[in-house]
């Protein structure tokens, strides 16, 4: 019935911990990938948005725009 003390209960525990670890890895990857994703926008588009929102003043905008070209 039981081979080396492993048996069905041991297999169930092994499957439980295996699924737990897989879910844990997927959960961690899901949270960490959300922070580093690129938005698909160019640097100039991001700069224009920052200027439009008032995050940077006209002098900074012109200097950064010049640096990008």
C-alpha positions as MATLAB code, in Angstrom:
seq = 'XXXXXXXXXXXXXXXXXXXXXXXXXXXXXXXXXXXXXXXXXXXXXXXXXXXXXXXXXXXXXXXXXXXXX';
ca = [
       0.000    0.000    0.000;
       2.533    2.608    1.087;
       5.916    2.651   -0.573;
       8.584    4.028    1.698;
       6.065    5.880    3.864;
       5.063    8.193    1.005;
       1.651    6.947   -0.154;
      -1.426    8.958   -1.084;
      -1.323   11.459    1.817;
       2.249   12.370    0.933;
       1.317   12.846   -2.722;
      -1.530   15.151   -1.735;
       0.782   17.256    0.408;
       3.343   17.406   -2.401;
       0.667   18.597   -4.857;
      -0.603   21.178   -2.368;
       2.817   22.740   -1.802;
       3.647   22.586   -5.499;
       0.470   24.498   -6.397;
       1.071   26.922   -3.551;
       4.572   27.732   -4.807;
       3.390   28.141   -8.408;
       0.643   30.554   -7.332;
       3.104   32.469   -5.169;
       5.535   32.892   -8.075;
       2.728   34.003  -10.417;
       1.487   36.489   -7.836;
       4.952   37.977   -7.316;
       5.547   38.232  -11.073;
       2.185   39.920  -11.525;
       2.957   42.637   -9.007;
       6.529   43.246  -10.082;
       5.863   43.439  -13.818;
       3.308   46.198  -13.415;
       5.961   48.674  -12.201;
       8.468   48.370  -14.978;
       6.279   48.213  -18.033;
       6.797   50.717  -20.808;
       3.799   52.783  -21.769;
       4.652   52.735  -25.467;
       5.056   56.516  -25.530;
       8.115   58.279  -26.827;
      10.203   60.490  -24.584;
       8.901   63.550  -26.429;
       5.271   62.551  -25.810;
       5.971   62.085  -22.107;
       7.734   65.458  -21.991;
       4.786   67.137  -23.736;
       2.356   65.584  -21.245;
       4.430   66.697  -18.266;
       4.512   70.237  -19.638;
       0.770   70.213  -20.342;
       0.045   69.050  -16.785;
       2.215   71.795  -15.319;
       4.816   69.461  -13.836;
       7.608   71.407  -15.530;
       7.897   75.089  -16.454;
       8.519   76.444  -19.980;
      12.267   76.843  -19.395;
      12.664   73.251  -18.267;
      10.488   72.087  -21.145;
      12.646   73.813  -23.761;
      15.885   72.590  -22.191;
      14.687   68.986  -22.024;
      13.254   69.146  -25.546;
      16.610   70.410  -26.831;
      18.413   67.628  -24.967;
      16.208   65.016  -26.611;
      17.021   66.166  -30.149;
];
